[in-house]
């Protein structure tokens, strides 16, 4: 099947031309190294900046860009981006994300060797520099997650985790966002979903469970990064966190526009768009996907109540109400205790704020700990292209044979730790 493999990279974007430029640079570098055809689809959701001129400036035959005549929902823009693609395998990334220089080369080798419906990989999250808050670009390397091991995950066992509420978050599923899905599985999901692949206001959340329900093949996973998710000061995810934790004080215009556009989209779930609970949107997506694919929605209510209560414990009081409305629709009449248990006041949001504070007050550093190294500031952390190159070099993706046949896990981890410790911090200046 190797002569039939073509990878489509779809990049939804809206008025973030500066970040999109770096994203496209990284994808084009990866496409050049790939050993199969690659197409890049830019889905421009009626940008009001110079997005079109940035795309045109690359003058690349690999890039196809279409522009929505007026703003549409995120879901609709994702769907239209998929419609413009022609690849046998599809991956979505954000406009502030990147792909490692040898990422597509590695991805193609995995597809050629295993013919999977779903490919997952370990993700490192790059924080773009935030000049306004004096926070440098930074990246956290967790060695234990980068052994290079290639494994098959039983799709039925993974699906059971979602029904039982023992999952970590939606990224545990079979998502197309920073994951790769075969066209045959996409078509199977569409056929069962009234002809639309994406549903709900958070399309990446929906596909993580819809694909998992539809596939009859185990999931291929590699403990090695292929793409590099980025979080910029304009990130939609960060906007949602600000709104959830700060309430009205965190409501910015971008997030309000996102909510208004989602309300006008008929491909919806039961959860109010004002609800910032990702876990509730995931539960609603699971319910909808089960209905579409005629699968019993047999969840563990008590476990899911705990999952949702834990997430809401970090929310501003006024942001809990729309979430409770959604919870009652999905779980029935219930009382959720959303206060954080004593001694557990460090919510993910508060920990993230503390980490940002630490970065803002720290010089350029390589901060080594037992299980991770934090790299902050310097040339390598200046943007997504250089950060992607740094990670690619660190994990050794260039040597494809070693990438596909890594040494024992502990040896791979020790090699990464050694490479990080050999870095002279002055080289990052």
N, C-alpha and C positions, 0 to 999 in steps of 0.2 A: 504493500500500500504506500510505500515511501514516495513514489513518483506522483501520488495524488494529494500529498499533504501541502496545504497552503494555510498559513497562519494570518488571521485578521486581528489587528490591534485597533480597538475602537476607543476613541478619546472624546467623551462628552465635555464640552467647555462652555463657559459663559463669562465674558469680560474679564479674563485673567491672562491676558496676552503675554505678560512678562514671564509667568510660570509656564505657560504653554510652550514658549520658545525652548526652554530647557528640556521639557518633556519630549518634544519632537526631536531635539538633538540626540537625546539618549536612545530613542527608539530607532532612529536612522542608523546610529552606530551599531546597534544590536542587529538590525535588519541586514546590514552589510556583512556581518559575520555569520549570519544564519545560512544553513545549507539547504534551504527550501524557500519557495516564494513567500513573500510577506507583503501584505497591504496594510496601510494605515488610514483609518477613517476618522476624520475630525468632524464631530457632530456639534456644530456651533449653534447654541440656543439663543439666537438673536443678540449677539454681543454688541455692546455699544462702544467698544474701544477699537484698537487696531488689530484685532484678532485676524481678520482676513488678510491684511498686509503681512503679518508675521508668517502665516501659512504660505502665502504666495512667495515670500522671500526665500523659502527653501528650494523652490523650483524643482521639486522631486516628483518623478513619475510614480513613486510608491504612495504618495499622499493623495487622498481624495477628500475634499472638504465640501460639505453642504451646509447651508445656513438656513435656519428656520426664519420665515418671514416675520414672525412675531413670537414672543415668549410662549413657551409651552411648558408643561410639567416636566420634572426630571424624568419621570417614567416614560413619557412620550418621546423625549429626546433620546433616551436609551433605546427605545424600540425602533425609532427611525434610523439610528446609527446602525443597529443590527440589520435592518432592511437593506442598507446600502452595502453591506459586506458580502463577500463571495467565498471566503475561506472555508476549508474543511474543519478548521479548529479556530475558536474565537476566544479572545481575551479582552476584557475591559480594564482600563486604568483611568485614573483621574488626570486632569491637566496639570496638577502639581506633583505628579508621580514620575517615575522613570523605570527603565528596564536596564539591567546590567549588560555590559558590552557583549558578553558571551551567553546571555540569558536565553535568547531565542535559539541559539545553536544547541544549547543544552536541552531546551524544551523539545525541539525537533527530534533529537536523539532519543528522548524518552518516548515520544509518540511513535517513532519508527520501530522501537524495540518492543513496545507493550500494547499498542493500539487501544489506549484507554478512552473512556468517555469523559473522565474527569482527571485532571492533573492538579495537584495542590503542591505548594512549596512553603518553606519557612519564610516568614516576612520580618524584615527589619524596618522600623519606621523612622524615616529621616525628618527631623524638624528643621524646616527652612529658617534662615536667620530672620529675626524680627527686629529691625532697626529701631522702630518706634519704642519698643520695650527694652531695647539694648540686650536682647537675647541672641547669642550666636547660634549658627547652625550646629546641630548636634545629633548624635547617633549612639544608641546603646547596643553593644554587641554581647549577646548571651551565648557563651560558648556551647553550653549543653544542647542547644537547639540547632547547632550547625555541624553535626557529625558527618553529613553527607549521605546518610543512610537512605536507600531507596526501599520503600515498602508498599504493600498492598493493604488497604484498609477495608474491612468487610462493610459493605454499604448498609446491610441490614442492621448490624450492630451499631453503626453510627446513627442511623435513623432512630433506633430505640432510645438513644441518649436524649434526643430531642423530645420524644414522647414522654420520657420519664423526667425531663427537666434536670438532667445531670450534665448537660452541655456547659461549656464556658460562655460562648457567645455565638452569634450567627456565623462567624468565620470558621467555626468547626465544621460547617456543612460543605456543600458542593457548589460554592459560588463561582460565578463567572467574573467577578470583580477581583483582580489579582489571582485568578485561577483560569484554567483553560478548559473549555468545554467543546466536545465534538459537535459537528453540525447535526449528526444523526440524533443526538440526545436533545439538542435544541428543537429540532423538528418534532420530536416525540412530545416534548413539553408543550409546544405550540398547539399541536393537534388536540391535546387534552384541555387546553386553556382558551378555547374560543378564538384561536388564531393569533393570540398575543402572547409573546414569551414573557414579557414583564408585566407584573401586576403590583398593586399597592404603591404608596407614596415613596417607599424605600425599595427601589427595584433590585438592588444588590442583595437585600435581606430576603426578598421573596425567592429569588433564584437559588439561594443557598439550600432551601428546603425543597423547592419544586424539582430541581435536578435530582436531589437525593431520593425523592419519592419515585421518580420516573426511571432511574437507571436500573439495569439488571446486571451491572458489572461492578466489581470492586474498584475502589478509588486508588489511583497511583499518587503516592506522596514522596517527595524528596526533601530531606532535611538540609536544604541548601537554597539560598535565595535565587530567584530568576528575575523578579521585578523588585522595585524599591518604592513602597508607598511613601508619599510625602505629605506632610502637614504644614501648610503655609498659613500666614496670618489671615488669608481669605478662605480658609478651609471650611466647607459646609459642616463637617463633623465637629470642628472646634466651635462653630457658631451654635450648634445644637447643645453642646456641653455648657457653653456660657449661658444660654437661655435656661437650661434645666437647673443649673446651680445658682444662678443669680436672679431668676425670675424676670420681672419687667425690666430690671436694670440691664439685663443681658439681651434684650430684644433688639436686634439690629435689623436694618432694612433688608438685607439679603435674605435672612431667615424668614421674615414676614412675607416677602415676595414668594419664597419657596412654598410657604403654607397656603397662600392664596391660590397659587397655580395648581397645587395638589388638590384643592377643594373642587376645582373645575374639571378634574380628570375622572371619568366614569369608572376606570379600572381600579376600584378601591377595596379596602378592607373595612372592618367594623371600627377600627381604632381612630379616634379624632386626630386630625393632622396637627393640632396643637400639642398633642402628647409627644413628649421627648423621650419616652422610654423605648429604647431599642428592643428590649426583651419583649415588651408588649407588642410591638410591631412584628417581631419574629413570631410570636404566638399566633397573631392574626394571620400572618402569611402562611403558617403551617396549617391553620384551620382552612383557609381558602384553597391552598394547594391540595389538601386532602379532599375537599369537596369537588374540585376540578377533576381529580384523578380517581374519584370514587374509592377512596381509602378511608376507613374509620378514623375519626379524630379521637383516638383513645389515649388521652394524656393523663398523667399523674397530677391531679389538681393540687394536692397539698405541696408537692415539690415545686410546682410552678408558682404557687402563691409565695413561697419562700424566695424564689428567684426574683420575682417582681418586687417584693418587699425590700429585698436587699438593695436593688438598684434605686428604688424610690427614696431610700434612707438618705441619699446624698442630694436630693432635689430641694429647691426652694419651695416653701409651703404652697404658694399660689400655682406652682407647676404640677403639683400632685393631683389636683382635682380632675383635669382632663384625662389623666392616666387612670384614675379610679373609675371613671366612666367606661373607658375601654376595658378595664379589667373585669368589671361586672358583666359586660356583654359577652366576654369570652369564658369567664369562670363562674358566672352566676352571682347570686347575692353573697357577698363575703365581706369580711372586715380585715383589711390589711393593716398590720402594725408597721408603719414606715419609719419609726424612730430607730436610729442606729443603736445596736446593743451597746451596753456599757463597755468601755475599753476598746470599741471598734469604730472610733470616730474618723479614722483615716479612710475616707471613701476614695475611689479612683480619681474623682475630680480634684479632691483636696491634695492627694499625692502628686497629681500632675502639676498643680499650682506650685507646690513646694519645690518640685524638680525644676520648674521654670525659674523660680526665685533663686535657686542654687546656681543655675546657669548664668543668670543675669549678674550675679555677684562674683562669679569665678573668672579667672583668666583662662586663656586657652589651655586645655588640660587633656591628659590621658589619665583618667581616674580608674585605677585597677582595683577590683574587688574579687572575692573568691569565685563568684559565678558570672561576672560581667565586667566589661570595660566600657566606660562612657567617654566618647570622643567629642570634644566641644571646641568649636572655633577653628580658625586656620584655613588654609587654602582648600584642603580636602572637604571641608564642610561648608564651603561658600555657596554651593548650589547643587542641584540634583545630578547634573552630568558628572561632576567630580566625585560626588558621594557614591554614585553608582560604580564608577571606575574603582574607587577605593575598596568597596565591598567585593567587587568581582576579583580583584587582586588578592584580597584577604582570604577568600574561601577557595581560590585556585580554580576558578571556572575555565580558565584558558586551556588547561590540560584536560581535555574532554575524557580521556580514558580514565584518569584518576577521579574525575568528577562522577563518572558512572560506576566506577569500581573503587570506592574509597577504602582506605585501611580501616581497621577496627575502630569503632566509635571513639574510644578513649584516645587513640593515637591522633585521630583527626582533630579532636578538641584541643589536645595538648599542642598540636602544630599551630592552630590558630592563636592560642594564648602566647606561644613563643613569638610568633610574628608580630603580635601587638606589643609585646614587651620589648622587642628589638627596635620599635619605632622611636626615633629621637624626636621628642616634642618640638624641637626647633625646626624640624622638617615641615611642620604644619603651619609655620608662620609665613 
